[in-house]
Amino acid sequence: MKITTYIISIIALLILIFNISKINFEAPLEGDSHTAVVTSIAAGCAILVATLIRIVKKIELLTKK
């Protein structure tokens, strides 16, 4: 599970970087920039969820001991 969360985080980070490069900062909510903004937010959420899963698993291990 630990390796899976790291792989998900890395893929989401790559998607985030790619989509940030596609955003037109003069009009971020028009055309293709809108899609890039939405997918950037989704990639950020995926990174956050994967990090939370890793933290929960660490807490589980500590409370079992």
Backbone as ProteinMPNN parsed JSONL, in Angstrom:
{"seq_chain_A": "MKITTYIISIIALLILIFNISKINFEAPLEGDSHTAVVTSIAAGCAILVATLIRIVKKIELLTKK", "coords_chain_A": {"N_chain_A": [[0.826, -1.188, 0.0], [1.986, 1.186, 0.699], [3.868, 1.693, -1.319], [2.148, 1.962, -3.459], [0.742, 4.329, -2.84], [2.819, 6.157, -3.034], [3.423, 5.939, -5.767], [1.014, 6.841, -6.896], [1.067, 9.466, -5.947], [3.327, 10.485, -7.285], [2.559, 10.264, -9.993], [0.315, 11.966, -9.95], [1.613, 14.352, -9.318], [3.149, 14.779, -11.611], [1.087, 15.133, -13.482], [-0.042, 17.43, -12.405], [2.06, 19.325, -12.716], [2.27, 19.331, -15.521], [-0.281, 20.326, -16.251], [-0.326, 22.831, -15.036], [1.486, 24.147, -16.606], [-0.018, 24.487, -18.866], [-1.917, 26.398, -18.324], [-3.395, 29.472, -19.075], [-2.606, 32.374, -17.733], [-3.676, 34.871, -18.015], [-6.306, 34.587, -18.741], [-7.641, 32.442, -17.017], [-9.962, 30.877, -16.819], [-11.059, 30.264, -19.264], [-11.667, 28.436, -22.224], [-9.192, 25.994, -23.049], [-7.679, 26.45, -20.812], [-9.396, 26.378, -18.666], [-9.966, 23.652, -18.37], [-7.402, 22.789, -17.704], [-7.042, 24.058, -15.247], [-9.014, 22.815, -13.674], [-8.186, 20.105, -13.755], [-5.722, 20.394, -12.56], [-6.422, 21.093, -9.955], [-7.723, 18.715, -9.269], [-5.565, 16.919, -9.392], [-4.013, 17.91, -7.317], [-5.715, 17.313, -5.182], [-5.638, 14.527, -5.32], [-2.988, 14.041, -4.589], [-3.093, 14.975, -1.969], [-4.953, 13.166, -0.813], [-3.581, 10.717, -1.103], [-1.399, 11.234, 0.547], [-2.697, 11.536, 2.999], [-3.669, 8.93, 3.34], [-1.247, 7.555, 3.684], [-0.414, 8.7, 6.126], [-2.486, 7.896, 7.845], [-2.086, 5.123, 7.829], [0.408, 5.0, 9.091], [-0.299, 5.925, 11.644], [-2.047, 3.91, 12.383], [-0.251, 1.743, 12.63], [1.298, 2.646, 14.779], [-0.587, 2.767, 16.863], [-1.273, 0.122, 17.203], [0.894, -1.023, 18.401]], "CA_chain_A": [[0.0, 0.0, 0.0], [2.87, 2.34, 0.792], [4.435, 1.935, -2.645], [1.044, 2.414, -4.308], [0.464, 5.739, -2.568], [3.919, 6.941, -3.598], [3.258, 5.949, -7.226], [-0.109, 7.737, -7.178], [1.533, 10.833, -5.7], [4.252, 10.88, -8.35], [1.766, 10.464, -11.215], [-0.479, 13.176, -9.762], [2.525, 15.491, -9.383], [3.468, 14.987, -13.025], [-0.107, 15.702, -14.101], [-0.156, 18.791, -11.885], [3.066, 20.16, -13.378], [1.883, 19.463, -16.928], [-1.457, 21.175, -16.396], [0.018, 24.207, -14.673], [2.152, 24.748, -17.764], [-1.03, 24.734, -19.894], [-2.844, 27.44, -17.897], [-3.195, 30.835, -19.546], [-2.864, 33.122, -16.514], [-4.432, 36.084, -18.337], [-7.712, 34.166, -18.75], [-7.533, 31.049, -16.565], [-11.212, 30.116, -16.852], [-11.592, 30.25, -20.622], [-11.109, 27.456, -23.153], [-8.398, 24.881, -22.526], [-7.161, 26.797, -19.492], [-10.376, 25.927, -17.674], [-9.714, 22.225, -18.174], [-6.126, 22.658, -17.008], [-7.255, 24.465, -13.848], [-9.795, 21.773, -12.998], [-7.37, 18.903, -13.565], [-4.676, 20.728, -11.581], [-7.047, 20.97, -8.641], [-7.953, 17.288, -9.033], [-4.271, 16.297, -9.107], [-3.66, 18.327, -5.956], [-6.537, 16.521, -4.263], [-5.125, 13.152, -5.326], [-1.769, 14.046, -3.771], [-3.527, 15.126, -0.583], [-5.573, 11.912, -0.373], [-2.524, 9.707, -0.969], [-0.624, 11.583, 1.745], [-3.526, 11.208, 4.161], [-3.681, 7.467, 3.492], [0.037, 7.174, 4.278], [-0.406, 9.132, 7.529], [-3.406, 7.017, 8.577], [-1.43, 3.814, 7.988], [1.443, 5.151, 10.134], [-0.989, 6.021, 12.922], [-2.534, 2.551, 12.677], [0.881, 0.936, 13.111], [1.693, 3.123, 16.11], [-1.592, 2.455, 17.878], [-1.3, -1.333, 17.425], [2.047, -1.419, 19.227]], "C_chain_A": [[0.874, 1.257, 0.0], [3.444, 2.706, -0.579], [3.356, 2.477, -3.581], [0.747, 3.892, -4.088], [1.581, 6.634, -3.096], [3.804, 7.03, -5.122], [2.124, 6.888, -7.624], [0.309, 9.19, -6.995], [2.448, 11.33, -6.813], [3.499, 11.141, -9.653], [0.936, 11.745, -11.114], [0.392, 14.426, -9.826], [2.907, 15.8, -10.824], [2.285, 15.609, -13.771], [-0.288, 17.154, -13.67], [0.812, 19.732, -12.586], [2.699, 20.397, -14.837], [0.728, 20.445, -17.093], [-1.192, 22.617, -15.988], [0.714, 24.897, -15.836], [1.165, 25.089, -18.877], [-1.99, 25.875, -19.544], [-2.425, 28.786, -18.481], [-3.573, 31.748, -18.377], [-3.568, 34.458, -16.76], [-5.933, 35.793, -18.357], [-7.784, 32.706, -18.324], [-8.818, 30.226, -16.665], [-11.861, 30.125, -18.228], [-10.887, 29.18, -21.446], [-10.369, 26.319, -22.471], [-7.814, 25.177, -21.148], [-8.108, 26.334, -18.392], [-10.168, 24.455, -17.349], [-8.42, 22.006, -17.395], [-6.254, 23.038, -15.533], [-7.971, 23.364, -13.083], [-8.946, 20.528, -12.755], [-6.196, 19.163, -12.624], [-5.212, 20.608, -10.161], [-7.275, 19.498, -8.292], [-6.649, 16.56, -8.706], [-3.791, 16.673, -7.709], [-4.436, 17.557, -4.907], [-6.054, 15.081, -4.189], [-3.857, 13.037, -4.49], [-2.132, 14.126, -2.292], [-4.12, 13.828, -0.041], [-4.519, 10.824, -0.18], [-1.675, 9.97, 0.269], [-1.403, 11.245, 3.013], [-3.588, 9.706, 4.401], [-2.384, 6.994, 4.131], [0.093, 7.533, 5.756], [-1.308, 8.233, 8.367], [-2.777, 5.651, 8.816], [-0.332, 3.875, 9.048], [0.81, 5.21, 11.525], [-1.521, 4.659, 13.34], [-1.417, 1.677, 13.244], [1.303, 1.355, 14.51], [0.686, 2.764, 17.194], [-1.693, 0.95, 18.158], [-0.178, -1.784, 18.342], [1.827, -1.16, 20.679]], "O_chain_A": [[0.535, 2.261, -0.625], [3.498, 3.879, -0.948], [3.627, 3.352, -4.403], [0.524, 4.628, -5.049], [1.321, 7.747, -3.555], [4.06, 8.086, -5.701], [2.257, 7.647, -8.584], [-0.054, 10.049, -7.799], [2.345, 12.482, -7.233], [3.769, 12.125, -10.341], [0.859, 12.517, -12.069], [-0.047, 15.456, -10.338], [2.979, 16.967, -11.21], [2.467, 16.507, -14.594], [-0.646, 18.006, -14.483], [0.422, 20.821, -13.005], [2.8, 21.517, -15.336], [0.759, 21.3, -17.979], [-1.788, 23.534, -16.554], [0.551, 26.101, -16.031], [1.479, 25.902, -19.746], [-2.795, 26.278, -20.384], [-1.264, 29.185, -18.394], [-4.757, 31.878, -18.064], [-4.009, 35.107, -15.812], [-6.738, 36.663, -18.026], [-7.967, 31.824, -19.162], [-8.764, 28.997, -16.602], [-13.081, 30.007, -18.343], [-9.667, 29.033, -21.378], [-10.825, 25.755, -21.477], [-7.491, 24.255, -20.399], [-7.668, 25.943, -17.311], [-10.193, 24.061, -16.183], [-8.353, 21.136, -16.527], [-5.64, 22.407, -14.672], [-7.578, 23.021, -11.968], [-8.982, 19.958, -11.664], [-5.725, 18.24, -11.958], [-4.538, 20.085, -9.274], [-7.048, 19.083, -7.155], [-6.628, 15.683, -7.843], [-3.225, 15.842, -6.999], [-3.892, 17.189, -3.867], [-6.059, 14.478, -3.115], [-3.668, 12.057, -3.77], [-1.548, 13.429, -1.463], [-3.813, 13.435, 1.085], [-4.564, 10.088, 0.806], [-1.277, 9.034, 0.961], [-0.839, 10.733, 3.981], [-3.561, 9.259, 5.548], [-2.401, 6.137, 5.014], [0.597, 6.749, 6.56], [-0.941, 7.849, 9.477], [-2.923, 5.085, 9.899], [-0.153, 2.93, 9.815], [1.325, 4.614, 12.471], [-1.454, 4.295, 14.514], [-1.618, 0.959, 14.224], [1.631, 0.506, 15.339], [1.073, 2.484, 18.328], [-2.148, 0.549, 19.229], [-0.29, -2.823, 18.992], [2.704, -1.44, 21.496]]}, "name": "protein", "num_of_chains": 1, "seq": "MKITTYIISIIALLILIFNISKINFEAPLEGDSHTAVVTSIAAGCAILVATLIRIVKKIELLTKK"}
